[in-house]
Amino acid sequence: MPHLTIPAPMTGLAPMTDPAPMTDPETACSPVRALIERGQAGMTTAEYAVGTVSACSFAGLLFKLLSSSFGQNLLEGIFSKITDLLPF
């Protein structure tokens, strides 16, 4: 007879705060409520992914803008105004 192994429990999921609402017929709740009560432990990866994509998109936009002739003129104008304000 082959040896059967039991898979390890899923990690990264927070336990439900109160399992009673799922078993009590008077306060039976929907699956959405069960997910809300479970917590948001798995959301961090998605939030990091969205933040990374946003930061890279913004960096690409800035690079494209500042490497154009408009961006070069803008930077030159800003730096010339700053040097005019300096007392030396």
C-alpha positions as CSV (number, residue, x, y, z in Angstrom):
1,M,0.0,0.0,0.0
2,P,1.5,3.4,-1.0
3,H,2.2,6.0,1.7
4,L,-0.3,8.9,1.5
5,T,0.8,12.3,2.5
6,I,-1.5,15.1,3.6
7,P,-0.7,18.4,1.9
8,A,0.4,21.3,4.0
9,P,-2.2,23.9,4.9
10,M,-2.3,27.0,2.7
11,T,-0.1,29.8,4.0
12,G,-0.8,33.5,3.7
13,L,-4.4,33.4,4.7
14,A,-5.5,34.9,7.9
15,P,-7.9,32.8,10.0
16,M,-11.4,33.9,10.2
17,T,-12.1,36.0,13.2
18,D,-15.3,34.4,14.2
19,P,-16.4,31.1,12.5
20,A,-19.8,31.2,14.2
21,P,-21.5,33.3,11.6
22,M,-20.9,30.6,9.0
23,T,-22.4,27.8,11.2
24,D,-25.2,29.7,12.9
25,P,-28.3,29.4,10.6
26,E,-29.8,32.7,12.0
27,T,-26.7,34.7,11.1
28,A,-25.6,32.8,8.0
29,C,-23.5,35.1,5.8
30,S,-22.5,35.2,2.2
31,P,-19.1,34.1,0.9
32,V,-18.2,37.7,0.4
33,R,-18.7,38.4,4.1
34,A,-16.5,35.4,4.9
35,L,-13.7,36.8,2.8
36,I,-14.0,40.2,4.5
37,E,-13.8,38.6,7.9
38,R,-10.8,36.5,6.9
39,G,-8.6,39.6,6.5
40,Q,-6.5,41.0,3.7
41,A,-3.2,39.0,4.1
42,G,-3.1,38.1,0.4
43,M,-3.5,41.7,-0.8
44,T,0.0,42.8,-0.3
45,T,1.4,41.2,-3.4
46,A,-1.2,42.7,-5.6
47,E,-0.7,46.1,-4.1
48,Y,3.1,45.9,-4.6
49,A,2.5,44.9,-8.2
50,V,0.2,47.9,-8.9
51,G,2.6,50.2,-7.2
52,T,5.6,48.9,-9.2
53,V,3.8,49.2,-12.5
54,S,2.7,52.8,-11.6
55,A,6.2,53.9,-10.5
56,C,7.7,52.4,-13.7
57,S,5.1,54.1,-15.9
58,F,5.6,57.4,-14.2
59,A,9.4,57.1,-14.6
60,G,9.0,56.3,-18.3
61,L,6.7,59.3,-18.8
62,L,9.2,61.6,-17.0
63,F,12.1,60.3,-19.0
64,K,10.2,60.8,-22.3
65,L,9.2,64.3,-21.3
66,L,12.6,65.5,-20.0
67,S,14.6,64.0,-22.9
68,S,12.5,65.9,-25.5
69,S,13.4,69.3,-26.7
70,F,10.5,70.8,-24.6
71,G,11.9,69.1,-21.5
72,Q,15.5,70.3,-22.2
73,N,14.3,73.9,-22.6
74,L,12.2,73.6,-19.4
75,L,15.2,72.3,-17.4
76,E,17.5,75.0,-18.8
77,G,15.0,77.7,-18.0
78,I,14.6,76.4,-14.4
79,F,18.3,76.2,-13.8
80,S,19.0,79.6,-15.3
81,K,16.4,81.1,-13.0
82,I,17.9,79.3,-10.0
83,T,21.4,80.5,-10.8
84,D,20.1,84.1,-11.2
85,L,18.7,83.9,-7.7
86,L,22.0,82.8,-6.1
87,P,24.1,85.6,-4.5
88,F,27.4,84.5,-5.9
